[in-house]
Every structure is written in structure tokens, then in C-alpha cells.
Amino acid sequence: MAAHALIACQWLLLAGCVSASIYTVAAALAMPFFSARHKSNHHGARAVSRAHSRSPMHSANRSADSFAQVGVSVLKPLCGAEPRLYENLRTFCEQRHEHFQLVLGVSSPHDPAIAVVRRLQAAYPTCDIELAIDTRVHGSNLKVSNLINMAVRARHDIIVIADSDIAVDSDYLDSVAAPLADPNVGVVTCLYVARGVGGFWPRVGALFINEWFAPSVRVAHAMGSRRFGFGATLALRRATLERIGGFEALKNCLADDYWLAEHVRALGLQTVLSRVMVATDVIEPTFAALWQRETRWLRTIRSVNPPGFVSLLITFPTPWLLTGAWLTASLAIRNCAHAPFAAVIASASATALCVGARLLLHLRAARRARTFWRDLPLVPLRDTLLALQWLVSAFGSHVVWRGERMQLGTPSAERNGRLDSLT
């Protein structure tokens, strides 16, 4: 009986190794390639934008230039003077778009971000920059509460919500607004490239985004999934926002960016993943801060998509390739009827394929040759840490966001009774 259980366990591990290898190949091929000749600007936003500039989707977006010139209100909720906040906000002031407004909101009159906004207003006197200071609290999600207070100041028909740590290229607003010329499109969202700012752990955190999160989204997108929405950018028409009940519909949702897009999809409208990528900073200076942030992300995924969370098990290559190497050695040593030669070959092949695909994924995620070699030793640490975080995130009912402890809800609870009733 014990022998049969061991054999079953080995076949199960072999299936996992093969699945992880196939996924890693798909992730590597799904990523765009950043060559060393692309020089970074705005933390990489310009290089990324150019990497996509000849894509079919970009050409289609350009065909809607006339629509892209309608007024756009950009809402950016702020909380604290983050590193490089001024530099990131400045990229939004340098847009080629003819008619846009920046609404920058804080929930406290003592927020250090206020001084940064005042400096921005002084540097760009011709740019329509409005600072919203409003202490009113609506619901349990303080970011959404801030957005509710800011929304009344938005004057234009296109609304763009973007996180505070995002940097963009000068054609960003044109590009994300253009798909909304199609009445069947409800929301446009963007992926992002991360840059570690401040030391070792931010570098590790940047790999979380560049070599795990972004590839997993691209694989899901290639397989036909459109169930996503990212705080880096959410662009939609004002009329669409009003149809879902405004930001008030999200005031008690943890994953507000995901649920905003999900509410829009419930109207029968499409989600577009823009070819334009933006840049974001990873600033967590310690292991504890990074662990808290990334487990929050994973627990949030678990709360909105439990089956998807379970499937993430095959997305951590290094633990699987180590398992494959051990399994190959174990099967070869046994070399008996219970360990057929085909199983040894399958295990060895899956391990070799996983190693090669993981190196290719790291190559395609790196924007410079120097970055590739510098961060290569971090790849096993990053993958192993992700696997541990996934395991820990399978348990627990709370997350901590900007110092606030928030209760995780079930997908139906996150809908807050709104999604099923939308028409």
C-alpha cells in the first residue's frame, strides 16, 4: 500500500513539474522583449511605450485620434509623500493631450503630499491641476473614499484613475482614451513595469511584478481572459461610471480596481488591456514591508478569484524545477518496473525545459543586459519566496493596506449586492 502511495505521489509531482514547465514557456513567450538599446525615461515608461508602438492594437488606437482629443479628467488619490512622487506626477503634466485636468486628492489637511502638489502647481502654472482636500470618509476603503470626494471635481467626459506611484509617457492619455471611441468598450486598463527604488528588497519586489505578475496576466489574456482591472490605469466614460453607481459602489470593496472593471463588464461592455505600459516604483525598504505588500496582493487574488488563486501553484518555476531534478534522480535510482524509463525522461525533460524557459523569462523581463546579470542571482530567491507567500496567503482573513487592517470578503460579499443587480 505504501509503495502504491509513493508511486501515486511521484506521478502527481511529475504532472506538476510538466505543468509548471509548460506555463513558464508560455509566460516567457507572452512577454515583450526589451532590448538594451531602449533607454529608460520616466522609469522605463517611454521605452516600454516604444516597444509596443508598432503593434496592431496601437495602430487601431491611433485611428481614434479624434475621439482621444475629448476632455479627460485624471483622478489620482494620494497618501503621503512617497519617494519620487513629484517626478511621477510631473509626467502627467507633460501630456500631449489638448484638454485634460488633474485632480489630486488627499484625505487630511496635514498630508505631506500637499506640499508636493503645491510645488507641481507652481512648476506647471498652465496645467489644470486641482488639489482636493476632503476629510469625509465613505465606507471601509479609504482610497475609494478619497475618489468619491475627488469625483465631484472632475469636469470632463473621460475619467482616468491612476495610482500615485505611476509614471507615463507623453502620449499616455491619447493612447488610453482612444479605445473608448468604440461604444462596446467599457474600461481600458494598463499593465506596468516596476523599478526598485532604494536597495535590495525593492529590487526583489520589482521582480514580483516584472517576472511573475505581468507574465501571469499576459498568459491569462492570451487564453482569452478579460477579467482584470489594474489601479495603474482605469479609463472609462463618465456615463459608464454613473451607470455602475459611481465610486460609491466600491466603497466597501478591498479590490476596488478589479471590481470597478467587473461592474463595467456586468453592463455587457468590454475590458481592453492597453498595449501601453506604464512604470511604477517599488519602495518597500525591508523584508517585512515587502512580505506584507505581496501577501496582501495574493490574499486579494484569493478573495476575488479562488480557483485562479489555486492555479497559481504552477507559476513558481524554481521550486518546481528543483522538484523535477529531485524526482528525476529518485526515479533513475529506483530504476525498476514502478519507475519506467519514460517517466525519467519526462521528468528530466520538464526540468531542463523549465530552466531554459525561466532564463528566457528573466531575459525578456529585463530592460538592460546589466539588469539581467545583476538580478539573475535573485531569481531562485524570488520564485521560492513567492511559493512561500502563496502558501501563507491561502490562510488568513485580513490584509494591511497603508496601515489599515481590512477584512477579506468572499467574491459575493465584495460585490456588495451591486454586481448582480446592474443592468
N, C-alpha and C positions, 0 to 999 in steps of 0.2 A: 504493500500500500504506500509506504514511504517513497519507494522508488518511482511509482507512478506519479505521486505528487511532485517529486523533484523534476521529472520529465515534463509534466504539465507546466510547471513554473518556468523551465528553460524555454519552452516553446512560446510562452507568454512574453518573456523578456525578448526573445528573438523578434516577435511581432512588433514589440515596442521599438526595438532598435531599427528595424526596417522602416517603420512609420516615421520615426524621427529623421532618418536619413532622407526619405522622400520629401518630408516637409522642409528640411534645411536646403535641399536643392531648389525647391520651389521658391523659398524665401530669397535665396541668393539671386535667382534669375528674375525675380519680381522687382528687385531694387534697381534704381537708376545708377549709372556709373558716373562718378565724379572724378574727372582726370586732374592731374597735378597742375595742368595749365590754367585751370579756373582759379582765379584769385578771389579770395573771400572779401566781400564787402557787406556791411550790416550783419556781421557774424555769419556770413555764408548765404544770406538771403539772395543776393544778386547772382552768385554762382549757381545756386540751385535753380533760380528762375530761368537763367540762360540754358541750363541743362535740359529744360523742357520746352524751350521756345520754338522748336520746330515740330512739336508733336501735333497730331491731328486735332486733339481737343483744344490745344491752344489756338490753332487756326480757326476752329469753329467759334471760339470765344471772340476772336478778333472780328469775325463777321458781324458781331453785335455791338460794334463800337458806338453806334448812335445811341443805343439804349444805355451803354455804360456811362454816358455823359449826364444822365439824370442825377439829381442830388442824392448824396449819400451821407448819412449820419453814422459816425463811428462811436460806439459806446465802449469805453474802457474803464471797468471798475478797478480802483487802486486801493492798496492797503499797505502802507509803509513805503519807505524809500529804499526799494530793492537796489542791489548793485546794477549799474548800467541802466537804471530806469530812464534817466534823461536821454541817453543815447538811443534807447529803443523807441521812446515816444517821438523823438526827433524824426525818425524815419517815416512816421505817419504824417508829419507836417510837410514832407517833401514829395508829395504825390503829384503826378501829372494830371490827375483828375481835376476838372474845372470847378466843380461845385461839391464841396464836402465840408463837413462840420465834425469837429472832435468834441465829444462830451466826456470829460474825465471826472469820475465821481469818487468821493470818499465819504465815509460814514461818521467821521469825527472831525471837529474843527481843529484838533491838535495833531492830526495825521501828518507825519513828516513828508508825505508825498505832495502836500500842498505847496511847499517851497519849490519843489521840482517843477510843478505845473506853472507857478508864477515865473520861474526862470524861462520856461518854454514860451510862455506868452510874450515875455519881453524879447526873446530872440526871434520870434515869428509874429510880429505885430499885424501882418496882413492875413494871417491864417485864422480861421474861425475856430477858436479854442474856448470852450466854456467849462468852467470848473463848477461842479455840483457838490455842495457840502450839505448833507442831509442826514440827521441822526435817527430818523424814523426807521423802525425795524418791522419788516413784514415777513413772518414765517421763520423757519429754523435755518434756512440757507442764507447766510449773511451776504454772499456775493449777489445772489438774486435780489435780495432786499435792496442792495445798492443799485442794481439795474432798474428796479421798479422806480426808485427815486430819480434816476437819471432819465428814464424813458420820456417823461413829460417834457423834457428839454429838446428832444430830437425833432428836427423840423423837416426832414426830407423823407422821401418815399421808400428809399432803400436803407435798411438797417444792417450794420455790420457790428458784430460783437467780437472783440479780440482781447485776449488776456494781456495783462500789464507787461509781461516779460517777452513780448513778441517784437521782432524787428522784421521789416519788409522792404521790398524793392519799390522803386518809384512808380511802377505800373501795377502795383498790387490792387488798388481799388478798381481800376479798369477791368482787371482780369477776373476778380471775384464777383463783380456786379454783372458782367456780361452774360453768364448763363441764365440769369433771371429774366432775360428777354423772352425766353421760352415759357409760356404760361403753365406748362406741365412741370416745371422745376420749382420746387418749394424752398429748398435751402441748399446753399453752397458751403462746403467746409474744406479745410486745408490740413494736410499733414505738415510736419515740421522737422527741421534739422536741429539737433541740440549741440550746444557748445558748453563744456565745463568751464566755469569761471572760479578760480580761486584755489586750485590744488588737486590732490589725489582723488578724493571722494567725488567731487564734481565730474572728474573725467570718467570715473566708473558709472556715475549717474547718466552721463551723456550716452554711454554705450547702451544703457537700458532703452533709451528712445531710438537711437540710430540703428541698433543691431538686434533689437527684439520687438519693440512696439511698432515701429514703422513697417518693418517687413511683415509682421503678422497681419497688419491692416491691408497691406498690398496683396497678400495671398488671399485673404478673405474677399477683397474687392475683385480679384481675378476670377474667383469662383462664383461671383455673382451677388455677393452680399452688399447691401446698401444700408445696413442698419448701424450707422455710426454718425457721430457729430462731435467735433472737437473744439474745445474752448479757444484754440489758437485762432480760429476764424469760424464764424457762423454768419452767413449773409442771407437775408431774406427780405421780402417785401413787407412794408408796414401793414398792408392789408392782411397778409398771411399771419403775421404776429397777432393781429387783432382777432383773427378767426380762431386761433387756439386759446384765446383768453388772456393774451398778453403774458408778461413775465409772472403775473400772479399765479398762473397755472403751474409754475415751477418753484414756488416759494418754499415748499417743504420737501423738495427733491434733492437728494445728495448729488446724483449725476445729472446736473441741470443741463449740461451741453448735450448729452446723449438724449435726454427726454425732450428737449426742445425740438430736436430733429425728429424724434419718434412721434411727437404730437403732429408735426407737419406731415409726416408720412401717413398718419391716420386720416388726413384730409384727401388722400389719393395723389399727393404731389411727390415728386422725385427728389432724392438727395443726390447731389453731384459732388464727387471728390475732385476738387480742382487739381489741375496739373501744376499749378503754382504752389511752391512750398515756402514756408516762412521759417524764420530762425528763432530759437528760444534759448535762454540761458539756464543752466543747471548750477545752482549756487549752494546746495546743502554742504556745509563745511565738514561735517562729521559723519561717521558711520551711522550713528543713532538717528540723525536727521534724515539721512538718505533712506535708511530702512523704514522709517515711519512714512515717508512720502510714497515709496514704492509699494509697500504693503497696503497703503490706502488705495492706490490705483488698482491693485489686484483684488482687494475686497470689494471695490466698487464694481469691477467687472463681474465678480461673483454675484453681486446683488441684482444686477440688471440682466445678466445672461448666464445662469448657472450651467447649462450644457456647454456653452462656449468656454467657461472657466475650466471645466473638466478637460476639455480638449487641449488646453494649453500645456498639458503634461508632456506632449511630444515636441514642444517648441524650445526645449533647453538642450542644445546639442552636446555639450561637453559631458554631462553625466551619462547621456545615452551612449556616446562613443566609448567612454570608459567601461560602461556595462557591456558593450559589444566586444571590447577587447578581452574582458574577463570571461565572457561567455564563449568566445572563440577558443581561448586557451583551455577552458574547462571541458568543452566538447571534444577537443582534439586529444586531451589527456585521457579521457574516458575511452574514446575510440572503440566503441562496442556497438552492438546492434541497436541499443537505445539512443545512440548518438550518431545517426547516419552522416556519411561524408558530405552530403548535400547541405545539411544543417551547418556544418563547419564552414563550408564555402559561403553560404548565405550570410552567416554572422560576420565572417572576415570581410566580405564584400561590402556589407552595410556599414561596417566600421570605417573602412577606407573611404567609402563614398561620403560619409558624414564628415570626416576630417577634411577632405577636399572641399566640400560644399561650405563648411564653416569658414575656411580660409577665404573662399571666394566671397562669401557674405561680408566678412570683415573688410576685404579689399574694396568691394563696391560701396560699402557704407563710409569708408574713409575718404575724405575730400583731398588729402595730400599724401604723397608717399611717406613723408616724415611721420604723419599721423598714423599711418598703417603700422610702421615698425615700432613707433613709440608705444602704441596701445596693444600690440599683439600679445605681450605677456599678460595683459589684463583679461583676455578673452576667457580662459578657463575660470578665473575668479568670477567674472560677470555671469557666466552661464550657471555656475554652481550656486552662486548667491541667489539668482532668480529661482532656481529649483527649490531652495530652502524657503524663500519668500512665498512661493506658490503654496508650499505645504502649510506654512503658518497661516496664510490668508484663507485657507479652507475652513478655518475656525475663527471665532470672534464675531462680535455683533456691533462693534463700534470702530470708527476711524477718527483720527485727529486731523483737522484742517485749519491752518492758521491759528493754532492754539485752541480751537473749539472742538469739543468732543461731540461727535454726531452719531446717531443711531443708524445702523444699516437697516434698510427696509427690503421687503420682497419686491419682485418686479411689479406685482399688482398694487402693493402699497405705494410704491414710487409713483405710479400713475396718479395716485391721489384722487381716484374716481373720475378723472378728466378724460383720459385717453379713449375709453370705451364709449363715451358719450359724444365725441366730436363728430360732426357731420359737415 
